[in-house]
Amino acid sequence: MRTVGLIAAVKQSSWEDWKETLYWLGFNVLGGLLPTWGSALLLRLRGQQLVYSDFAKHGEFALYSAAFLAPALLVIFRYVKRSRYVLGAGSGLMAVSGLLVSALVYATAASASANPTDHAIDVGYLVAFSTGLLVFSLIVALLVAFVENQATNLNLQQVESRQQEELRTKFERKLEGGDGGN
């Protein structure tokens, strides 16, 4: 990712950019991870013990990672295709790599769960790796959402500014030419 472009984007950002990005994060984490936190809540309400690995040992976190990266890829490629992208084309490579790794981790975990007598899977490593993959995916998706929100807000500000200038010009012309006719 282009650090200089990202730092400039952060410096130029407004509270509105951050607020929209945090809303995005809240809705996506609450909705996207509902099966995990909802199950944890229900298990605790029923007095059952929670084991963190139970939420990741079948590749669930890898699946969630893919769900966060896929829409981010659409945004990245849309912006990269149009013009220079703040995060740079490398962000697309990182997101594609993360998506491929997510698919491989999920396929491996799912096949190991389906055939437990075959090759055993290192559950501790799977949980740690897929947790890191989920955090990576959330960070990439969050940065993409931030840059998109900033670009959208900036475009809206530019449009509003241009419209105000056009109205001001029309009003001034009307004042200059309209006073003599009354």
N, C-alpha and C positions, 0 to 999 in steps of 0.2 A: 504494500500500500504506500502511496505517496505521502510521507509524513509531513513534508512542507505544506502541501495542499490541504491536508487535514488540519494542521495547526492553524493555517490561515482561515479555514472554514470555521473552526472553533472560535477564533478571535473575532470574526465577523458575525457570529451568531447572536441571536437575540434570545430573551427568555422564552418567547413564543416558540422558537425552534426547539428548545430543550423540552418545553412543556408538551408539545406535540409528540416528540420522541419518547418521552416518559409515558404518555398515554398509550402509545403504540406498544411499548414494552409491557406495560401492565395488562393490556387486553390480550396480548399474545402469550404472555407467561401464564396468566390466569386461565385463559381458554385453551391454549395449546398443551399445557401441562396438567389440565384438569384430571385426566385419568390417574396421574401420579399423586397429586396433593389430595384429590377427592378420595382416592383409595386409602391414603394414609389417614385421613380424617375419619372415614368410616371404620377402618380397622381399630383405631384408638377408641372410638365411641363404643365399639363392641368389646373392648377390653383385650383385644388381641395385640400381641407384641409386634412392633415394627422393626424390620431389619432392612437397612438401606439397600443391601445387595438384592433383595427381592424385587426392587423397583428397576433394576438394571440388568439382572443376570440373563434375561431372555432377549437382550438387545434393544430394549425400549428406548434408552437414551440415544442410541444411534438412530433410531427411527425418528425421534423428536428432533435430533440434529438435522436430519435431512429435511424435515418439515420446515425448519427455520431457514435453511440455506437455499432451498429451491426458489422461493419467491424473491429472495435477495439477489439471486442470479439474474432473474428477469430484469430487475431494476438496474443492476450493474451493466448488463449488456445493452440495455436500452440507452443508457447515458454514454457508454463508451462508443457506441455506434454513432451517436449524434455529434459528439464533440469530446473534448478532453474532460475526463472525469476526475473529480477531486481525489478519489481514492486510488485512481490509476487502474490500468488494465490488470495489474498484478492482483488486485482484489478479486477479479473474476477467476484467475487461476487458483487463488487460495480457496475460494468458495467451491469451485468445481472439484478441487482435490478433497476438500472436506466432505462434499456430497458423495464422492466415490468411496472414500474411506468409511463413511457412514453406512453405505450400502454393503460394503464388504464385511464390516463388523456385524451388522444386523443379520446378514446371510449366514455368517459363521455361527453366531449365537443361536439363531433359529434352527439351523441344522443340527447343532449340538443338543438343543432341547428336544428335538424330534427323535433323535437317535442317541439316547444317553449311553447306550452300551458301546457305541463306536468310540472315537477319540474323545477323551475328556477335554473339557475347556477349563482354563484357569480363570475361575470366577472373580477372584480378587483383581487380577490384571484387567479383565473385561470391564468390571465396574469402574476401576480407576481411569482406564483409558476412555471409556464411553462418557464418563463424567467430564473429563477434560475436553472431549469432543463436543459435548453439549455446551460447555462454557464458551469454547471457541466459536461455535455456531451462533450463540446468543450475541457475542461481541461483534462478529461480522455483521449479523443482521441488524444490530443496534446502530452500528456506524453507517450502514447503508440507509437505514430509516432516518437517521439524523441528517445525512447529506441530502436526502430526497426532501425532507421537511424544510430544510434551509433553502434549497433551490426553489421549492414551491412558494414559500413565504417571500423570498427575494423577488420572484417573478410577480407575485401579487402586489408587492410594494412598488415595483417598477411600473406595472400597469396602472395602479392607482395614482401614482405620481404623474404619469403621462396624461391620464384622463383629467386630473386636476389642472394641469398646465393647459390642456386644450380648452377646458371650460373657462379658465381665466382669460385666455386669448380671445375666445368668442365673446365673453362678457365685456372685455375692454373694447373690442371692435364695435359692439353694440352701443356702448356708452359714447364712443367717439362719433359714430354715425347716427345714432338714434336721437340725441338731444335736440338737433336742429329741426327735426320733423314735427315736434309737438307744438 
